[in-house]
Amino acid sequence: MGTVGAGADVAASERRQLINAAYRLLGSVTEAEDAVQDAYTRWYGLPRSRQEEISSPAAWLTTVTGRICLDRLGSARARRERYVGSWLPEPLPDRTEWGHAGGAGPTGPADPADQIVLDESVATAFLVVLESMTPAERVAFVLHDVFRYPFAEIADVLGRTPAACKQLAASARRRVSTARAPVPATGRADVVRRVKEAWEAKDVAALVGLLDPAAVMTADGGGMVGTVLRPVEGGARIAQYMVAIADMAPGLKLLERSVNGAPGLVAERAGVVVTVASFDVLDGHVTRIWAVRNPEKLRPWGRAG
């Protein structure tokens, strides 16, 4: 992944890959950017002679970024115990349909959110399952199963043997296979569109028909805006809650937009994004709704759609 004396050019070219890995490890664009920036600060803090001794700057940066993420995952658990309500990963817009949000102009630095590849490994359902893993499981699984790093390199990140890292990834894989929702039906976008229409019409019966009876809605306001602190369970209760929200927020505008690479809804009020919702759909019915309302997590969405 590098050559002797590759130096700054090779190191700098790894930033996109590192941000992609760090977002999947941390579930936060802001924290991912901070972790990668910290790794680069350490790289550029090395004497030139030490940089030239490193045969693979990319591997070095991956190892350091992975260790930083591992430390932050450990401390995040304690922070999330104090978090007000449910914690959800930061939702990502599709830059091709949403454009640059809250970033610099065309000559400024790229928005970190724009550098993240939107594939299955950033789907909200997948990131939520990652949250159930131990920090070591998450690092081993993401680096190996998503980014195909060999266990010998992951061992350097975790400070364990390659065999132990392999076991961690296998344990994480079992969590994914048991906790992850089945692959959504091909009509997912159509279901989300019908949810939007029923929500706009405040049609409780139509919403109930679109929601699985055992559906669960989780909202993240971070204590900064009003929202339910615990998941709402049951299609009927969710439908009633959605209509109540519409009643309390006149002027709410719903937009169909990709959220973490899948069909979702964005709610605007007075041109400001107030909620980003992603959905899991199975057999034509919504089984999960994840609604992020914490303004700090909506910064990449900070422009009119």
Buried (B, 14 or more C-beta within 10 A) or exposed (E): BBEEEBBEEBBBEBBBBBBBBBBBBBBBBBBBBBBBBBBBEBBEEBEEEEBBEBEBBBBBBBBBBBBBBBEBBEEBEEEEEEEEBBBBBBBBBBBEEBBBBEBEEEEEEBBBBBBBBBEEBBBBBBBBBBBEBBBBBBBBBBBBBBBEBEBEBBBBBBEBEBEBBBBBBBBBBEBBEEEBBEEBEEBBBEBBBBBBBBBEEBBBEBBBBBBBEEBBBBBBBBEBBEBBEEBBEBBBBBBBBBBEBBEEEEEBBBBBBBBBBBBBBBBBEEEEBBBBBBBBBBEBBBBBBBBBBBBEBBBBBBBEB
